[in-house]
Every structure is written in C-alpha cells, then in structure tokens.
Amino acid sequence: MLFIGLTGGIGSGKSLVSQRLAEAGMKILDADEISRAQTAPGGAAIPAVDETFPGVVTDGILDRAKLADIVFNDPAKLEQLNAIVHPLVRNQMAHDLRTYVEADPRALVVEDSPLLIETGRGYVPQFLVLITTPDDIKIERLVRDRGMTKEQARARINTQLTDEERVQFADVVIDNNRDLDWLYHQVDHLIERIRTFENNVVTGTIPEARNRSLMNAERLKGKLAHTGTPARQDGMDLIVPADTSEMVLRHVCCVPNGEWWVRPDADALVRVRLEETH
C-alpha cells in the first residue's frame, strides 16, 4: 500500500485531479465528501453542531450557508466546528483505508483533503501532492462555480495556508493556472511517477536519480520526525540513529541498498544512513 496525500486550497482544482487519479484505479478518501456525510441529516456531527451553534440546525437539517457565515468570519468559531467534525472524518478515513488495504495490499490510496497540512498531518502521507493556483483564479472559480461573492471566497481562502506555506511539504507540485490539457498532462505524469515509485519500493529497485536536492532530504526528514525518528542532514543525504528500525525506514518508503537505505523516487531520490557506532 502507498498512502498518498492530495491537498491544495479551496478552488485549486483538487476534485479534477482526484477524479483523474480515481480513473487510474487509485482509491480516494475524500475529506469533504465524508465531512458532508457527517453533517447531513442523521449525521454523527449534527447533535454537537446544533448544541454549539444554536439556530443552524432545524428539524435535524443543517443550514450550511448560515453556518458558513458564522465560522468563516470568526476563527474561534471555525476551530469549534473543526473540533467536532475533524475527528469524525479521520475515524471514517481510517476505517475506509483499512478496507481498501485488506482488499488489495498494494492499493494506491489517496487522501483528498484541503486541510491536510493545516491539521498538522503534512508529513503523514508517504507521498504528498500539492495543487497550486493563484488566489485571483481561485476567487474567480468560487464565484462562478459555487455562487459565492468575492468577499465570501476571499474569507474562505484566508482561513487556509498559502501555497507558499504548503510547498515545503509537497513531494510533487501541480500548477493549475492554465487549461485542462495542461492540468491533465501533469497529472498523467504524476500517475506514472507514483506507479513507478510504488513498484520500486515493493521490488527494492534503485532507479537512476534524475533529481537530488536539499529540499527532498528535508521532506524525508519531516516524514521521519513524524514517526518519532530524529534525522540530521548531511547535504542531500540523511543520517538516523543506529537503532532506527527497519519498520520505520520502510514506512517512509526506503529500501536497503548496501550501507544505505534509499527512497527510490527517481525525481526525488534521498539516501539514508544509520549512525556509525564505535
């Protein structure tokens, strides 16, 4: 199983990318869709939302527009809503992930979540894809496709991180500021890269590196830190404690290669070495 994160701000075009990945056979965990189900009539979040935000639920039905006007103009209220909904979404995603992997141990599972990084989970996916779009294009799309005013669209965008703040977490950045042909060209290349990377991990194949950089090493350092494993950077390589387990290294998609462990993504290859003991 390869766990892939797909993120980007509201109006960035994640749904188009997610659909293309699903057509390629990947399994999608859609955070927005799950969130809507939790706040639909009979959803698990409805009682707490009704209690926390009086007047937004009538006869078990949530007035989404009224709730949006409240939370997207008050950061404290938004935190209250997220505290109700996010745990429910994560629990459902964990259940669905187990289901997919039980059915296919080599499933390519994609978490499509606009707040993946904002919720402190930027280094959880083994491979993270970021969709970037200039704010003016996002606003144009939100006004055209979702019927928002420019002010409402800007308020939604301002509750999220900027693309510049997100990019440090991303293994791949897809630029969605042109036409669909340009977007799908990038996504089709991404699909091939993911499939090749997953196969390299499973078979222990070390590809010829097309790209090595300090940023790639920094991202892998973040993924290791999320597992509780400290790493120090040695140029474009990493050094980890001598007692680092094989399970941890394999969890971050590294495979053994002589004295090194290698993350076998030809476009972002990183080597990891265990600290020498004396």
Backbone hydrogen bonds, N-H to C=O, Kabsch-Sander energy under -0.5 kcal/mol:
donor,donor_aa,acceptor,acceptor_aa,energy
2,L,107,A,-2.0
4,I,2,L,-0.7
4,I,109,V,-3.4
5,G,127,F,-2.8
6,L,111,E,-3.1
7,T,129,V,-2.5
12,S,9,G,-1.9
17,V,13,G,-1.5
18,S,14,K,-3.4
19,Q,15,S,-2.3
20,R,16,L,-1.8
21,L,17,V,-2.3
22,A,18,S,-2.4
23,E,19,Q,-2.3
24,A,20,R,-1.0
25,G,22,A,-1.9
26,M,21,L,-2.2
27,K,108,L,-2.6
29,L,110,V,-3.6
30,D,28,I,-0.7
31,A,29,L,-0.8
31,A,112,D,-2.7
32,D,112,D,-0.5
34,I,30,D,-2.5
35,S,31,A,-2.6
36,R,32,D,-2.5
37,A,33,E,-1.8
38,Q,34,I,-2.0
39,T,35,S,-1.2
40,A,37,A,-0.8
43,G,40,A,-3.1
45,A,38,Q,-2.2
46,I,38,Q,-0.7
46,I,43,G,-1.2
49,V,45,A,-2.4
50,D,46,I,-2.7
51,E,47,P,-2.0
52,T,48,A,-2.3
53,F,49,V,-2.6
56,V,53,F,-1.7
58,T,61,I,-2.4
61,I,58,T,-1.9
62,L,60,G,-0.5
63,D,56,V,-3.3
64,R,62,L,-1.2
67,L,63,D,-2.3
68,A,64,R,-2.6
69,D,65,A,-2.1
70,I,66,K,-1.3
71,V,67,L,-2.7
72,F,68,A,-2.3
73,N,70,I,-0.8
74,D,71,V,-1.0
78,L,74,D,-2.1
79,E,75,P,-2.1
80,Q,76,A,-1.7
81,L,77,K,-2.2
82,N,78,L,-2.8
83,A,79,E,-2.2
84,I,80,Q,-1.0
84,I,81,L,-0.7
85,V,81,L,-2.5
86,H,82,N,-2.3
88,L,84,I,-0.6
89,V,85,V,-2.2
90,R,86,H,-2.8
91,N,87,P,-2.2
92,Q,88,L,-2.0
93,M,89,V,-2.6
94,A,90,R,-2.6
95,H,91,N,-1.9
96,D,92,Q,-2.5
97,L,93,M,-2.9
98,R,94,A,-2.0
99,T,95,H,-1.9
100,Y,96,D,-2.4
101,V,97,L,-2.4
102,E,98,R,-2.5
103,A,99,T,-1.6
104,D,100,Y,-1.8
107,A,104,D,-2.2
109,V,2,L,-2.2
109,V,107,A,-0.8
110,V,27,K,-3.7
111,E,4,I,-3.1
111,E,109,V,-0.5
112,D,29,L,-2.7
112,D,110,V,-0.8
113,S,6,L,-2.5
113,S,111,E,-0.9
116,L,113,S,-1.0
119,T,115,L,-2.1
120,G,117,I,-2.1
121,R,116,L,-1.8
124,V,121,R,-1.5
126,Q,3,F,-1.9
127,F,3,F,-1.2
129,V,5,G,-3.3
130,L,172,V,-2.7
131,I,7,T,-2.5
132,T,130,L,-0.6
132,T,174,I,-2.8
137,I,134,P,-0.7
138,K,134,P,-2.0
139,I,135,D,-2.7
140,E,136,D,-1.9
141,R,137,I,-2.4
142,L,138,K,-2.6
143,V,139,I,-2.4
144,R,140,E,-2.2
145,D,141,R,-3.7
146,R,141,R,-0.5
146,R,142,L,-1.5
147,G,143,V,-0.6
148,M,142,L,-1.6
153,A,149,T,-2.5
154,R,150,K,-2.5
155,A,151,E,-2.1
156,R,152,Q,-2.1
157,I,153,A,-2.3
158,N,154,R,-2.3
159,T,155,A,-0.6
159,T,156,R,-1.2
160,Q,157,I,-1.7
166,R,162,T,-1.5
167,V,163,D,-1.9
169,F,166,R,-2.2
170,A,167,V,-1.2
171,D,128,L,-2.0
172,V,128,L,-1.8
174,I,130,L,-3.3
175,D,173,V,-0.5
176,N,132,T,-2.8
176,N,174,I,-0.7
177,N,175,D,-0.5
183,L,179,D,-1.9
184,Y,180,L,-3.3
185,H,181,D,-2.0
186,Q,182,W,-1.6
187,V,183,L,-2.2
188,D,184,Y,-2.7
189,H,185,H,-1.6
190,L,186,Q,-2.3
191,I,187,V,-2.6
192,E,188,D,-1.8
193,R,189,H,-2.3
194,I,190,L,-2.9
195,R,191,I,-2.4
196,T,192,E,-2.3
197,F,193,R,-2.6
198,E,194,I,-2.8
199,N,195,R,-2.2
200,N,196,T,-2.5
201,V,197,F,-2.3
202,V,198,E,-2.3
203,T,199,N,-2.6
204,G,200,N,-1.4
205,T,200,N,-1.3
210,R,266,A,-3.1
211,N,266,A,-1.6
217,A,213,S,-1.5
218,E,214,L,-2.3
219,R,215,M,-2.3
220,L,216,N,-2.0
221,K,217,A,-2.2
222,G,218,E,-1.8
223,K,219,R,-2.0
224,L,220,L,-2.5
225,A,221,K,-2.4
226,H,222,G,-1.8
227,T,223,K,-0.8
227,T,224,L,-0.9
228,G,225,A,-1.5
229,T,224,L,-2.3
232,R,239,I,-2.4
234,D,237,D,-2.8
237,D,234,D,-1.7
238,L,271,R,-2.3
239,I,232,R,-2.4
240,V,273,R,-2.3
244,T,241,P,-1.9
249,L,245,S,-1.8
250,R,246,E,-2.7
251,H,247,M,-2.0
252,V,248,V,-1.5
253,C,250,R,-1.8
254,C,249,L,-2.4
255,V,262,V,-2.6
257,N,260,W,-3.1
260,W,257,N,-1.8
261,W,272,V,-2.9
262,V,255,V,-3.1
263,R,270,V,-2.9
265,D,263,R,-1.9
266,A,264,P,-0.7
268,A,265,D,-2.3
269,L,211,N,-1.3
270,V,263,R,-1.0
271,R,236,M,-0.5
272,V,261,W,-3.6
273,R,238,L,-2.6
274,L,259,E,-0.5
275,E,240,V,-2.8
